[in-house]
Amino acid sequence: MAGRSFLSAYVLLGVLNVISLVTGNTDGAALTKPLLMPLLACWLIVEARRIWTPPLRWLFAALVFAWFGDLLLMGASDLAFALGIGAFLVTQILLVAAFTSVRGIRFRRSIIQFSAEPARGLVEQKRLLLLAFAAYYVVFLTILWPTSGALRIPVAVYGIAILAMAASALNLVGRVPSKAAWVTFTGAGLFVISDSLIALEAFGPLEASSLHSALVMLTYVAAQGLIAVGLVTGVRDVEAVRATAA
């Protein structure tokens, strides 16, 4: 019940934040944004209290750094922006650690088969999928490189980190139950979209607007929620199978 309350509050405040941005209510946006990640972290603590495994510890740390990033990006200075991007860079690295540390189970013809050996995920099985991530990276770096100035290298490094996060989320497919894996990857994809929108405004052709800000937050709030719910569900299912097989 407590977990559902925290998640419901997260969704409600996320909706209020987006509405505030659309309507130009800066006070409402400033009030709701700092509360989002703490609410999701509280939900995680409640839901994961019996399965506090390394992937969920890494996820909790990622939410903490995302919260730092949220607070820093609310500042108006270039330093605050740079530090905020740094906090989100750490967030991406921690999410990679969360996804890659999941001890997978194997699936064959819809039958879960427990194996002591780590299961191979979708990206490991079909490495050509990495070309799609590489293509996205090249296109965006081509757009942003001429206008990112002194932040060219940080932008390039951040791009690698967030696409590595998305690829490691996709690699959960085949290692955790399919629905949980795809929910997690959907969240990761939305995270890429959200940060791409930020980059296109900061260094690219998009102009700042209330609608743009709302779209950034809509994709971000959905991304973090789906990643958290998907990963917790996947880890819970994996641990349940392991307990049954033990």
KANOR-V122297 format. One line per field, one symbol per residue. burial: I if it has 24 or more other ideal C-beta (glycine too) atoms within 12 Angstrom, else O. A space follows every 10 residues. Layout:
# KANOR-V122297
burial: ???
This chain:
# KANOR-V122297
burial: OOIOOIIOOI IOIIOIIIOI IOOOOOOOIO OIIOIIIIII IIIIIIIIOO IOIOIIOIII IIIIIIIIII OIIIOOOOOO IIOIIIIIII IIIIIIIIII IIIIIIIOOO OIOOOOOOIO IIIOOOOOIO OOIOOIIOOI IOOIOOOIOO OOOIIOOIII IIIIIIIIII IIIIIIIOOI IIIIIIIIII IIIIIIIIII IIIIOOOOOO OIIIIIIIII IIIIIIIIII IIIIIIIIIO IOOOOO
